[in-house]
């Protein structure tokens, strides 16, 4: 019987259950959707129990597929969205819905942290900007606004940590990549920043033990096996945050190469031997799955989620998925620059480069001749401008990028890929399994933890993937360069309005 690795990838909209054979090829996958609740402006939360229900349903459907049913599962890997606050009690029961990466309700708590400790100190200590999108301000919000839930909490986890508990019974642990992006972890010391935690009056014992993502994280319990349809005793890796898994699954190699992950949010990342501090505090640093290398990363908070929002608003479509090919074909008739309309995709605040939870989306340049197609195209272009803004920062940090690997659900249509390539003006390599790169990285870590491969570098998936290569059209790049210059000016000019609107909302 062939052997394979089962992976769970907890995303913003679904849990993807996937099986990879030991050559790194995806044998099959099933995605089970669940809701993200947006009860107020800037709020985004999920019911953690839905992660488990989606994993159970997805596993049973996956194992029933003919191409998967003959594969023996020999390891289980985990990936999940980062920057969350998932409080659980001593028995592993959620005390409150998880405040996910998109949640920015803790703006006041973030300002309090910066006021108490200073922005320069915080960035030097954690190698990350302190912002309401990170875990630490969300923990403080829970303490301030939901004290009963806070008092019941035994550990503050992230999504994949909770699912590992449901699979194995192991509780109170996380990995280096997720810990790195809490806003309370010292990457140089590879430990929690106890000074920050103590100054804020948070209980030390509620911060979980931190381990490498390639370590063993327990075994499938008898109870979980019975529900999932698996054999008990299968080893489960500690796993990692989705961005850390994507880095390994992308196959990036070489000092001049990075990748773009284009999903509900989007990010650009590349590996470094150590954190790289940005004097302007724009970039994030977080550990790789091995707990040694470091990702230098910039993140757009809203990407695919902004496209879906625009489709609902302008076309009455629930999402882009149903008829995107025809729609994008129509949008391709609109010239680059969307007939003078520019879109800022800050629908849930923004991370890189502004780190402003109060920022909001904006169309500028509208006229009576502006139609839905111009607005929709401007959404795609606005996200591409945001990605270019991140890529330019690497040059500022003496980390120039020569080419990028593109992965994620947003790569499915040639239209958006082409816009991104023409905006950034650099070659793009399309990942051969663009929607499975995160899962592939988690499978690589699981294989290392189970002893199938000695390290990540020797696991299938390492090295540059052979995929479609795009180069930009100079004429379109020149047009976009003019609009990009305007795009960069807009935020600074309207920030006072964003701040005043945030006060009104409060």
C-alpha positions as CSV (number, residue, x, y, z in Angstrom):
1,X,0.0,0.0,0.0
2,X,1.3,3.5,-0.8
3,X,2.0,5.8,2.1
4,X,0.9,9.4,2.5
5,X,0.7,12.3,4.9
6,X,-2.7,13.9,5.9
7,X,-2.7,17.6,6.4
8,X,-5.2,20.1,7.9
9,X,-4.9,23.7,6.8
10,X,-7.2,26.0,8.8
11,X,-8.0,29.0,6.7
12,X,-10.2,32.1,6.9
13,X,-13.1,30.5,5.1
14,X,-12.6,26.7,5.5
15,X,-10.5,23.8,6.7
16,X,-8.7,22.0,3.9
17,X,-8.0,18.4,4.5
18,X,-5.4,17.0,2.0
19,X,-3.3,13.9,1.5
20,X,0.2,14.0,-0.1
21,X,2.1,11.0,-1.3
22,X,5.7,10.8,-0.2
23,X,6.9,12.4,-3.4
24,X,5.1,15.6,-2.4
25,X,2.3,15.2,-4.9
26,X,-1.3,16.1,-3.7
27,X,-3.3,12.9,-4.0
28,X,-6.6,14.6,-3.0
29,X,-8.2,17.4,-1.0
30,X,-11.5,18.4,0.5
31,X,-12.4,21.8,1.8
32,X,-15.2,22.3,4.3
33,X,-16.4,25.9,4.8
34,X,-17.5,27.7,7.9
35,X,-18.5,31.2,8.8
36,X,-16.4,34.1,9.9
37,X,-18.5,36.5,11.9
38,X,-18.0,40.2,11.4
39,X,-20.3,41.6,14.2
40,X,-18.9,45.1,14.1
41,X,-16.6,47.2,11.9
42,X,-13.1,45.8,12.4
43,X,-14.3,42.6,14.2
44,X,-13.6,39.2,12.8
45,X,-14.1,36.0,14.9
46,X,-14.6,32.3,14.4
47,X,-16.0,29.4,16.5
48,X,-13.0,27.1,17.1
49,X,-15.3,24.1,17.4
50,X,-16.1,24.5,13.7
51,X,-12.4,23.8,12.9
52,X,-12.9,20.3,14.4
53,X,-16.3,19.7,12.8
54,X,-14.8,20.7,9.4
55,X,-11.8,18.5,9.9
56,X,-13.9,15.5,10.8
57,X,-16.2,15.9,7.8
58,X,-13.3,16.7,5.5
59,X,-11.3,13.7,6.6
60,X,-14.2,11.3,6.0
61,X,-15.0,12.7,2.6
62,X,-11.3,12.7,1.7
63,X,-10.6,9.1,2.8
64,X,-13.6,8.0,0.6
65,X,-12.0,9.4,-2.6
66,X,-10.7,6.5,-4.8
67,X,-7.4,8.2,-5.3
68,X,-6.9,8.5,-1.5
69,X,-8.6,5.3,-0.1
70,X,-5.6,3.1,-1.0
71,X,-3.1,5.3,0.7
72,X,-1.9,4.5,4.2
73,X,-1.7,7.6,6.4
74,X,1.7,7.6,8.2
75,X,1.8,11.1,9.6
76,X,-0.5,14.1,10.1
77,X,0.5,17.8,9.6
78,X,-1.1,21.1,10.7
79,X,-1.2,24.6,9.4
80,X,-3.5,27.5,10.4
81,X,-4.0,31.2,10.3
82,X,-1.8,33.3,12.6
83,X,-2.0,36.4,14.8
84,X,-5.1,35.0,16.6
85,X,-6.3,34.9,20.2
86,X,-8.0,31.6,20.9
87,X,-8.5,31.3,24.7
88,X,-9.2,27.8,26.1
89,X,-9.7,26.5,29.6
90,X,-7.7,23.7,31.3
91,X,-9.9,21.1,29.5
92,X,-9.4,22.7,26.1
93,X,-12.8,24.2,25.8
94,X,-12.9,27.5,24.0
95,X,-13.7,30.4,26.5
96,X,-14.6,32.8,23.7
97,X,-14.7,32.8,19.9
98,X,-11.2,33.1,18.3
99,X,-10.3,36.7,17.4
100,X,-8.6,35.9,14.1
101,X,-5.9,37.7,12.2
102,X,-8.3,40.1,10.5
103,X,-9.7,41.3,13.8
104,X,-8.6,44.9,14.7
105,X,-11.0,45.6,17.6
106,X,-8.0,46.1,20.0
107,X,-6.8,49.4,18.7
108,X,-7.0,51.1,22.1
109,X,-5.1,48.2,23.8
110,X,-2.4,48.4,21.1
111,X,-2.0,52.1,21.8
112,X,-1.8,51.4,25.5
113,X,1.0,48.8,24.9
114,X,2.9,51.3,22.8
115,X,2.4,54.0,25.4
116,X,3.7,51.9,28.2
117,X,6.7,50.3,26.5
118,X,7.5,52.5,23.5
119,X,7.4,51.6,19.9
120,X,11.2,51.4,19.4
121,X,11.6,49.1,22.4
122,X,8.7,46.8,21.3
123,X,10.1,46.5,17.8
124,X,13.7,45.7,19.0
125,X,12.3,43.3,21.5
126,X,9.9,41.4,19.2
127,X,11.1,42.3,15.7
128,X,7.5,43.1,14.9
129,X,5.4,46.2,14.9
130,X,2.8,46.3,17.7
131,X,-0.7,46.6,16.1
132,X,-4.2,45.6,16.9
133,X,-4.0,42.7,14.4
134,X,-1.5,40.9,16.6
135,X,-2.4,38.5,19.4
136,X,-1.2,40.5,22.4
137,X,-3.5,43.5,22.1
138,X,-6.4,41.0,21.5
139,X,-5.5,39.3,24.8
140,X,-5.6,42.6,26.5
141,X,-9.0,43.4,24.9
142,X,-10.3,40.1,26.3
143,X,-9.1,41.1,29.8
144,X,-10.7,44.5,29.5
145,X,-14.0,43.6,27.8
146,X,-14.7,39.9,28.5
147,X,-13.3,39.4,32.0
148,X,-15.2,36.2,32.8
149,X,-13.8,34.5,29.6
150,X,-10.3,35.9,30.4
151,X,-10.5,34.5,34.0
152,X,-11.5,31.0,32.7
153,X,-8.6,30.9,30.2
154,X,-5.7,28.5,30.9
155,X,-3.9,29.1,27.6
156,X,-3.9,31.6,24.7
157,X,-3.5,29.5,21.5
158,X,-3.7,29.8,17.8
159,X,-6.0,27.8,15.5
160,X,-3.7,24.8,14.6
161,X,-2.8,24.4,18.3
162,X,-6.5,23.8,19.2
163,X,-6.9,21.3,16.4
164,X,-3.8,19.4,17.5
165,X,-5.4,19.2,21.0
166,X,-8.6,17.7,19.4
167,X,-6.5,15.2,17.5
168,X,-4.0,14.2,20.2
169,X,-5.2,15.5,23.6
170,X,-1.9,17.5,23.9
171,X,-2.8,21.0,25.2
172,X,-0.9,24.1,26.1
173,X,1.7,24.1,23.3
174,X,2.4,26.2,20.2
175,X,5.2,26.5,17.7
176,X,7.9,29.2,17.1
177,X,6.2,30.6,14.0
178,X,2.9,31.3,15.7
179,X,4.6,32.5,18.9
180,X,6.7,35.0,16.8
181,X,3.6,36.9,15.6
182,X,1.9,37.3,19.0
183,X,3.7,40.6,19.7
184,X,5.0,39.0,23.0
185,X,7.9,36.9,21.8
186,X,11.7,37.6,21.7
187,X,13.1,36.1,18.5
188,X,16.7,36.6,19.6
189,X,16.2,34.7,22.9
190,X,13.7,32.3,21.4
191,X,11.4,32.7,24.3
192,X,8.4,34.7,25.5
193,X,9.2,38.4,26.2
194,X,8.4,38.1,29.9
195,X,9.1,41.8,30.5
196,X,6.3,42.8,28.1
197,X,4.0,40.2,29.7
198,X,4.8,41.3,33.2
199,X,4.4,45.1,32.5
200,X,1.0,44.4,31.1
201,X,0.0,42.4,34.1
202,X,-0.8,39.2,32.2
203,X,-0.3,35.8,33.8
204,X,2.8,34.1,32.6
205,X,1.4,30.6,32.9
206,X,-1.2,31.3,30.2
207,X,1.4,31.6,27.5
208,X,1.9,28.1,26.0
209,X,5.1,26.1,25.7
210,X,6.9,26.8,22.4
211,X,8.3,24.0,20.2
212,X,9.6,23.6,16.7
213,X,7.0,22.9,14.0
214,X,9.0,19.8,12.8
215,X,8.9,18.2,16.2
216,X,6.5,15.4,17.1
217,X,3.3,16.8,18.7
218,X,1.6,13.7,19.9
219,X,-0.4,10.8,18.3
220,X,-3.9,10.4,17.0
221,X,-6.0,9.4,20.1
222,X,-8.4,6.5,20.1
223,X,-11.3,8.9,20.5
224,X,-10.2,11.1,17.5
225,X,-9.4,8.1,15.4
226,X,-12.9,6.7,15.8
227,X,-14.5,9.9,14.7
228,X,-12.1,10.6,11.8
229,X,-12.0,7.1,10.4
230,X,-8.2,6.8,11.0
231,X,-6.0,4.4,12.9
232,X,-5.0,5.5,16.4
233,X,-1.4,6.2,17.1
234,X,-0.5,8.1,13.9
235,X,2.1,10.7,14.7
236,X,1.1,14.3,14.5
237,X,3.6,17.2,14.1
238,X,3.6,20.4,16.1
239,X,2.9,22.1,12.8
240,X,3.1,25.8,12.0
241,X,1.4,29.0,11.0
242,X,0.1,29.2,7.5
243,X,2.7,31.7,6.4
244,X,5.6,29.6,7.7
245,X,4.2,26.5,6.0
246,X,3.7,28.4,2.8
247,X,7.4,29.4,2.8
248,X,8.6,25.8,2.7
249,X,5.8,24.7,0.4
250,X,6.5,27.5,-2.0
251,X,10.0,26.1,-2.7
252,X,11.7,29.5,-2.5
253,X,15.5,29.2,-2.6
254,X,18.3,31.7,-3.2
255,X,18.8,35.1,-1.8
256,X,17.0,36.9,-4.5
257,X,13.8,34.9,-4.5
258,X,10.5,35.4,-2.5
259,X,6.9,34.3,-2.8
260,X,3.5,35.9,-2.9
261,X,0.6,34.1,-1.2
262,X,-2.7,35.4,-2.6
263,X,-5.6,34.3,-0.5
264,X,-8.2,36.1,1.7
265,X,-5.2,38.1,2.9
266,X,-1.9,38.3,1.0
267,X,1.7,38.4,2.0
268,X,5.2,38.5,0.5
269,X,7.9,36.6,2.3
270,X,11.5,35.3,2.0
271,X,13.8,33.4,4.3
272,X,16.7,34.9,6.2
273,X,19.2,33.5,8.6
274,X,18.2,36.0,11.3
275,X,15.5,38.7,11.8
276,X,15.9,41.8,9.7
277,X,14.9,44.9,11.6
278,X,13.3,47.7,9.5
279,X,14.2,51.2,10.8
280,X,10.7,52.3,9.8
281,X,9.0,49.3,11.5
282,X,7.1,48.2,8.5
283,X,8.1,44.5,8.2
284,X,7.3,41.4,10.3
285,X,9.8,38.7,11.3
286,X,8.7,35.2,12.3
287,X,10.4,31.9,12.7
288,X,10.5,29.2,10.0
289,X,9.0,25.7,10.7
290,X,12.5,24.6,11.8
291,X,12.5,27.2,14.6
292,X,15.9,28.5,13.4
293,X,15.6,30.4,10.1
294,X,13.5,33.5,9.9
295,X,10.8,34.8,7.6
296,X,11.0,38.5,6.7
297,X,7.4,39.3,5.6
298,X,5.0,42.0,4.7
299,X,1.2,41.4,4.8
300,X,-1.9,42.9,3.2
301,X,-4.8,42.4,5.4
302,X,-7.5,42.2,2.7
303,X,-6.8,40.6,-0.7
304,X,-9.2,37.9,-1.9
305,X,-11.6,39.0,0.8
306,X,-11.6,42.4,-0.8
307,X,-12.4,40.9,-4.2
308,X,-15.2,38.9,-2.8
309,X,-16.6,42.0,-1.1
310,X,-16.5,43.9,-4.3
311,X,-18.3,41.1,-6.2
312,X,-21.0,41.1,-3.6
313,X,-21.3,44.9,-3.6
314,X,-21.1,45.5,-7.4
315,X,-22.5,42.4,-8.9
316,X,-24.7,40.8,-6.2
317,X,-22.5,37.7,-6.4
318,X,-21.7,35.9,-3.2
319,X,-18.1,35.4,-4.3
320,X,-15.9,35.5,-7.4
321,X,-15.8,31.7,-7.5
322,X,-18.9,30.9,-9.6
323,X,-18.3,32.9,-12.7
324,X,-14.9,34.5,-12.4
325,X,-13.5,33.5,-15.8
326,X,-16.2,35.3,-17.7
327,X,-16.1,38.3,-15.4
328,X,-12.4,38.6,-15.5
329,X,-12.5,38.4,-19.3
330,X,-14.9,41.3,-19.3
331,X,-12.7,43.2,-16.8
332,X,-9.7,42.7,-19.2
333,X,-11.4,45.1,-21.7
334,X,-11.0,47.9,-19.1
335,X,-7.6,49.6,-19.7
336,X,-4.8,49.5,-17.1
337,X,-5.5,52.2,-14.5
338,X,-9.3,51.4,-14.4
339,X,-10.2,54.6,-16.2
340,X,-8.7,56.8,-13.4
341,X,-10.1,54.9,-10.4
342,X,-7.8,53.9,-7.6
343,X,-8.7,51.5,-4.7
344,X,-7.2,51.3,-1.3
345,X,-7.9,47.8,0.0
346,X,-7.9,48.6,3.7
347,X,-11.3,47.1,4.5
348,X,-10.1,45.6,7.8
349,X,-7.4,48.1,8.5
350,X,-3.9,47.5,7.1
351,X,-0.7,45.9,8.2
352,X,2.4,46.5,5.9
353,X,3.5,49.2,5.5
354,X,1.1,51.4,7.7
355,X,0.1,49.1,10.6
356,X,-3.1,51.1,11.1
357,X,-6.1,49.3,12.4
358,X,-8.2,52.4,11.8
359,X,-7.5,52.6,8.0
360,X,-10.5,51.7,5.8
361,X,-11.1,51.0,2.1
362,X,-11.4,53.8,-0.4
363,X,-12.3,54.4,-4.0
364,X,-10.9,57.6,-5.4
365,X,-11.3,59.1,-8.9
366,X,-15.0,58.3,-9.4
367,X,-17.1,60.1,-11.9
368,X,-20.5,59.7,-13.5
369,X,-18.9,57.6,-16.2
370,X,-17.4,55.1,-13.7
371,X,-19.1,51.7,-13.9
372,X,-18.9,48.4,-12.0
373,X,-16.2,47.1,-14.3
374,X,-13.8,50.0,-13.6
375,X,-14.4,49.7,-9.9
376,X,-13.9,45.9,-9.9
377,X,-10.7,46.2,-11.9
378,X,-9.4,48.9,-9.6
379,X,-9.8,46.4,-6.6
380,X,-7.5,43.9,-8.3
381,X,-5.1,46.7,-9.2
382,X,-5.2,48.2,-5.6
383,X,-4.1,44.9,-4.1
384,X,-1.3,44.6,-6.7
385,X,-0.1,48.1,-5.7
386,X,-0.1,47.0,-2.1
387,X,2.0,44.0,-2.9
388,X,4.5,46.2,-4.9
389,X,4.7,48.5,-1.8
390,X,5.9,45.5,0.2
391,X,8.3,44.3,-2.5
392,X,9.9,47.8,-2.6
393,X,10.6,47.6,1.1
394,X,12.9,44.6,0.6
395,X,15.1,46.9,-1.6
396,X,15.2,49.5,1.2
397,X,16.5,46.7,3.5
398,X,19.2,45.6,1.0
399,X,17.3,42.4,0.3
400,X,16.4,42.9,-3.4
401,X,14.1,40.5,-5.0
402,X,14.7,39.2,-8.6
403,X,11.7,36.9,-9.0
404,X,8.7,35.7,-7.1
405,X,6.7,32.5,-6.8
406,X,3.0,33.1,-6.8
407,X,0.7,30.8,-4.9
408,X,-2.8,30.7,-3.3
409,X,-6.4,30.7,-4.4
410,X,-6.1,34.1,-6.1
411,X,-3.8,32.5,-8.7
412,X,-6.6,30.5,-10.4
413,X,-7.3,33.1,-13.1
414,X,-4.7,34.5,-15.5
415,X,-6.2,38.0,-15.3
416,X,-5.1,38.8,-11.7
417,X,-1.7,37.1,-12.2
418,X,-1.1,39.3,-15.2
419,X,-2.0,42.5,-13.4
420,X,0.3,41.6,-10.5
421,X,3.2,40.9,-12.8
422,X,2.7,44.1,-14.8
423,X,2.4,46.2,-11.6
424,X,5.5,44.8,-9.8
425,X,7.6,44.6,-13.0
426,X,9.4,41.4,-11.9
427,X,9.1,37.8,-13.2
428,X,6.5,35.6,-11.6
429,X,6.7,31.8,-11.4
430,X,3.3,30.2,-10.8
431,X,3.5,27.4,-8.3
432,X,2.6,24.0,-9.9
433,X,0.1,23.4,-7.0
434,X,-0.8,26.9,-6.1
435,X,-3.7,26.1,-3.8
436,X,-1.7,23.4,-2.0
437,X,1.5,25.1,-1.1
438,X,0.6,25.8,2.5
439,X,-0.5,22.2,2.9
440,X,2.6,20.9,1.2
441,X,4.8,22.9,3.8
442,X,2.8,21.3,6.6
443,X,3.2,17.9,5.1
444,X,7.0,18.4,4.8
445,X,7.1,19.3,8.5
446,X,5.0,16.3,9.4
447,X,7.3,14.0,7.4
448,X,10.4,15.4,9.2
449,X,8.7,15.0,12.6
450,X,7.8,11.3,11.8
451,X,11.4,10.5,10.6
452,X,10.5,10.1,7.0
453,X,13.0,12.8,6.0
454,X,15.9,14.1,8.0
455,X,15.2,17.8,7.5
456,X,13.1,20.2,5.5
457,X,15.8,20.7,2.9
458,X,15.6,17.0,1.9
459,X,11.8,16.8,1.9
460,X,10.0,16.8,-1.4
461,X,8.9,20.4,-2.2
462,X,12.3,22.0,-1.5
463,X,13.8,24.0,-4.4
464,X,12.3,26.1,-7.1
465,X,9.1,24.6,-8.5
466,X,8.8,24.3,-12.2
467,X,5.7,26.3,-13.2
468,X,4.5,28.9,-15.7
469,X,6.7,31.9,-15.9
470,X,5.3,35.4,-16.5
471,X,7.2,38.6,-17.4
472,X,5.7,42.1,-17.3
473,X,4.8,44.1,-20.4
474,X,6.9,47.3,-20.3
475,X,4.0,49.5,-21.7
476,X,1.6,48.4,-19.0
477,X,4.2,48.6,-16.3
478,X,4.9,52.2,-17.3
479,X,1.1,53.1,-17.0
480,X,0.9,51.4,-13.7
481,X,4.0,53.2,-12.4
482,X,2.1,56.5,-12.6
483,X,-0.9,55.2,-10.8
484,X,1.3,53.5,-8.2
485,X,2.9,56.9,-7.3
486,X,-0.6,58.3,-6.7
487,X,-1.6,55.2,-4.7
488,X,1.3,55.7,-2.4
489,X,0.3,59.3,-1.7
490,X,-3.3,58.7,-0.8
491,X,-2.9,57.1,2.6
492,X,-0.9,59.9,4.1
493,X,-3.4,62.5,2.9
494,X,-6.5,60.7,4.2
495,X,-5.1,59.2,7.5
496,X,-6.6,62.1,9.6
497,X,-10.0,61.2,8.2
498,X,-9.5,57.5,9.0
499,X,-8.5,58.4,12.6
500,X,-11.6,60.7,13.0
501,X,-13.9,58.0,11.6
502,X,-12.4,55.5,14.1
503,X,-13.3,57.8,17.0
504,X,-16.8,58.2,15.7
505,X,-17.2,54.4,15.5
506,X,-16.0,54.0,19.0
